[in-house]
Every structure is written in structure tokens, then in C-alpha cells.
Amino acid sequence: MDTVKLYRKRYIPNELILLEDDIILEMNENYIVTKWNVLKPRKSGFTHGYSLYCIKENFKISKFYDFNDNLIHTYCDIIETFFDCEKNEYIFNDLLADVIIKNDKSVQVLDLSELPEALEENLITIEQLKLSLITLDNLLNKIYDGKFGEYENILIKHLI
């Protein structure tokens, strides 16, 4: 069977990117762990990171690092996952809402205003809007209830 391919689909801006340089470190029916370098240089200074795609829970957790391997922050994307078994590829649709967990453990929710914009422009469906908001609520509850560490532990074992 061919190597698994990973794609990131964004609605704003509209793009589909093959994550051809991402290295899959672990994969099972529940999650995929990857190691990656940024696609484009970033003003924020991060150069690389690790991501945990929680397939059944509809979110991706990424740890962003600078060139000295200092953690900049943890970034969570709300996603929708599709797997094409014939092509052996995953497409991760970015459902716009994001959460940043800063090193001081403060939490910031981003891009909620993009949800109604995407819906009005027919970029997403009402079902995707609902999925995004329900998943965001579930993710925030895991963070606030102290259950987020379970996911970070999966990533931490790969941070070598």
C-alpha cells in the first residue's frame, strides 16, 4: 500500500495543501502524530513542531517551537477528518475556530468571527458550523477540567 498522504484544507483562505514534508511518528485509528517544519517563515519565530490529530474528537493539537527548541505555545485547531481508503489519504478540514494555550496556561479562543462569514459565503455547511462549535466547547471543557494533559502526554513521548 502507498504511503499515507496528509492534506490540510482551509476555507479562509481557500486552499488544499499536501503536507508532504510532515513525518508521521505514530498512527492508529484514534490519532496521528506528526513532526513538521513550517511551510513558510513566521514572524512569531516558530520554525517547527509536533501535531496530534485526534481523528474521532475533531481537533488537532500542535506544539510550536522556535529554532532553539523553546516551546512558543500550544495551538489547537478544530478539524473535520476525511479518509479516502482507495487513495490512502487523509484530508483535515480546518473548521476555523482555534484555541491557543500559552506557556502560562492562559487560554485564548480565536477566529470565531470567521464561522458566520464562512457560512454566509457558503464555504461551510450548517452541519460544519455545529461541529465546529460543539467540538470547541468539548475541547475547552477538557482544558478547563484538567483532562487536556492526556493528549499532551501522547505528544510528549515523541518530543525527542
C-alpha positions in Angstrom: 0.0 0.0 0.0 1.1 3.5 -0.7 2.4 5.8 1.9 -0.3 7.7 3.8 -0.8 11.3 2.5 -2.0 14.1 4.7 -3.7 17.2 3.4 -4.8 20.4 5.2 -7.9 22.1 3.7 -8.6 25.6 4.8 -11.7 27.6 3.9 -10.3 31.1 4.7 -8.2 31.4 2.7 -9.4 28.6 0.4 -6.6 26.2 0.0 -5.7 22.5 0.0 -2.1 21.7 0.9 -0.4 18.4 0.7 1.7 18.1 3.9 4.4 16.2 2.0 7.2 17.0 4.4 5.4 16.0 7.6 6.8 12.9 9.2 4.2 10.5 10.7 5.6 9.4 14.1 2.7 7.3 15.2 -0.7 6.4 13.7 -3.7 4.4 14.8 -7.5 4.5 14.4 -7.8 7.3 17.0 -4.9 9.6 16.3 -1.9 10.6 14.1 1.2 12.2 15.5 3.4 14.2 13.1 6.6 16.1 13.2 6.9 19.1 10.8 8.7 22.3 9.8 6.8 25.4 8.9 5.7 25.7 5.3 6.6 29.5 5.3 8.8 31.5 7.6 6.8 33.0 10.5 7.1 36.4 12.2 6.3 34.8 15.5 9.6 32.9 15.3 8.3 29.3 15.3 10.1 27.0 13.0 8.9 23.5 13.7 6.5 21.5 15.8 4.6 18.4 16.5 0.9 17.7 15.9 -1.6 15.3 17.3 -4.6 14.8 15.1 -7.4 13.5 17.3 -9.4 12.0 14.5 -12.6 11.0 16.3 -12.6 14.1 18.5 -12.3 16.6 15.7 -9.3 18.6 16.9 -5.6 18.9 16.3 -3.1 19.9 18.9 0.2 21.4 17.8 3.2 22.3 19.8 5.1 25.2 18.2 8.8 25.6 18.8 11.5 28.1 17.8 14.9 27.3 16.3 16.3 26.7 19.8 13.5 24.1 20.6 11.8 26.5 23.0 8.0 26.0 23.2 6.3 29.1 21.9 2.7 27.8 22.6 0.2 25.1 22.0 -2.2 25.6 19.2 -5.5 23.7 18.8 -7.4 23.6 15.5 -11.0 22.4 15.3 -11.0 20.0 12.3 -13.1 17.6 10.3 -11.4 14.5 9.1 -12.0 12.5 5.9 -10.1 9.4 5.0 -10.0 8.0 1.4 -9.0 4.4 1.7 -8.5 3.9 -2.0 -6.0 6.8 -2.2 -4.8 6.2 1.4 -5.0 9.9 2.2 -6.4 12.0 5.0 -7.9 15.4 4.4 -8.2 17.6 7.5 -10.7 20.4 7.1 -9.9 23.4 9.3 -13.2 24.4 10.8 -11.9 27.9 11.6 -12.2 28.1 15.4 -8.8 27.8 17.2 -7.5 27.8 20.7 -4.1 28.9 21.9 -2.7 27.6 25.2 0.1 29.9 26.3 3.0 28.8 28.4 1.5 30.5 31.4 -1.6 28.2 30.8 -3.8 31.0 29.8 -6.3 30.2 27.1 -7.3 32.3 24.1 -10.1 31.4 21.6 -9.5 32.7 18.0 -11.3 33.2 14.8 -14.9 32.7 15.9 -15.9 35.6 13.6 -14.8 33.5 10.6 -17.6 31.0 11.3 -20.6 33.2 10.3 -18.6 34.7 7.5 -17.8 31.2 6.1 -21.5 30.2 6.5 -22.8 33.3 4.7 -20.4 32.7 1.8 -21.4 29.1 1.6 -17.9 27.9 2.4 -19.1 25.7 5.2 -22.4 24.0 5.9 -24.6 24.4 8.9 -23.5 20.9 10.0 -19.9 22.0 9.9 -20.7 25.1 11.9 -22.4 23.0 14.5 -19.5 20.5 14.5 -17.0 23.4 15.0 -18.9 24.9 17.9 -19.6 21.6 19.7 -16.0 20.5 19.3 -14.7 23.8 20.5 -16.9 23.5 23.6 -15.7 19.9 24.2 -12.1 21.0 23.8 -12.4 23.9 26.2 -14.1 21.7 28.8 -11.2 19.2 28.5 -8.7 22.1 29.1 -10.7 23.6 32.0 -11.4 20.2 33.6 -7.7 19.3 33.6 -8.1 16.5 31.0 -6.0 18.1 28.3 -2.8 16.5 29.7 -3.9 13.1 28.4 -3.4 14.5 24.8 -0.2 16.3 25.7 1.2 13.1 27.1 0.8 11.4 23.7 2.8 14.3 22.1 5.4 14.5 24.8 6.6 10.9 24.2 7.6 12.0 20.7 9.5 15.2 21.7 13.0 13.9 21.3 
